[in-house]
Amino acid sequence: MIKPFCRRCLLEDMPDRAALASNIRELISLLPDTLRAEESQRQSRLAVCRSCDHLVDGMCALCGCYVELRAAKRKMTCPDVPGRWEC
């Protein structure tokens, strides 16, 4: 049976993606402090992603990234609208 896509879900919201979410969290923890966004900035970015029509199964449908990893990187921007993450 084919599982339907989860629109507007982050990996952390999907129990069947727990292993992948754990791997993403590990990658984030390995980012040097100079490259990692502040936690408040990351959470603000993810809130924007949760309301975006391009979020599908924890990935951005525009660029194919895992949004939790992209949001954790300091100098990254939203691939849809530059400046969207600057809340």
ZINORKA-V465381 format. One record per residue. N is the residue number from 0. PHI is phi as a letter, one per 20 degrees, with the letter a starting at -180 (* if undefined). OMEGA is omega in whole degrees, 0 to 359 (none if undefined). Layout:
n=N phi=PHI omega=OMEGA
n=N phi=PHI omega=OMEGA
This chain:
n=0 phi=* omega=180
n=1 phi=e omega=179
n=2 phi=e omega=179
n=3 phi=f omega=177
n=4 phi=f omega=176
n=5 phi=e omega=179
n=6 phi=e omega=179
n=7 phi=m omega=176
n=8 phi=d omega=170
n=9 phi=e omega=178
n=10 phi=g omega=181
n=11 phi=f omega=180
n=12 phi=e omega=186
n=13 phi=d omega=182
n=14 phi=g omega=181
n=15 phi=f omega=177
n=16 phi=d omega=185
n=17 phi=g omega=181
n=18 phi=f omega=178
n=19 phi=f omega=178
n=20 phi=f omega=178
n=21 phi=f omega=178
n=22 phi=f omega=178
n=23 phi=f omega=178
n=24 phi=f omega=178
n=25 phi=f omega=177
n=26 phi=g omega=179
n=27 phi=f omega=181
n=28 phi=f omega=180
n=29 phi=e omega=178
n=30 phi=f omega=175
n=31 phi=f omega=181
n=32 phi=g omega=181
n=33 phi=f omega=180
n=34 phi=d omega=186
n=35 phi=e omega=177
n=36 phi=f omega=174
n=37 phi=f omega=182
n=38 phi=g omega=180
n=39 phi=f omega=178
n=40 phi=f omega=179
n=41 phi=f omega=180
n=42 phi=f omega=178
n=43 phi=f omega=178
n=44 phi=f omega=181
n=45 phi=f omega=176
n=46 phi=f omega=177
n=47 phi=f omega=181
n=48 phi=f omega=181
n=49 phi=f omega=181
n=50 phi=e omega=185
n=51 phi=e omega=178
n=52 phi=f omega=182
n=53 phi=e omega=179
n=54 phi=e omega=181
n=55 phi=c omega=179
n=56 phi=l omega=178
n=57 phi=m omega=182
n=58 phi=d omega=174
n=59 phi=e omega=181
n=60 phi=f omega=180
n=61 phi=e omega=185
n=62 phi=d omega=178
n=63 phi=n omega=181
n=64 phi=e omega=167
n=65 phi=e omega=189
n=66 phi=f omega=179
n=67 phi=f omega=177
n=68 phi=f omega=180
n=69 phi=f omega=181
n=70 phi=f omega=182
n=71 phi=e omega=181
n=72 phi=e omega=188
n=73 phi=g omega=188
n=74 phi=e omega=180
n=75 phi=f omega=177
n=76 phi=c omega=175
n=77 phi=f omega=181
n=78 phi=f omega=181
n=79 phi=e omega=183
n=80 phi=c omega=177
n=81 phi=g omega=181
n=82 phi=n omega=181
n=83 phi=f omega=181
n=84 phi=f omega=182
n=85 phi=e omega=183
n=86 phi=e omega=none
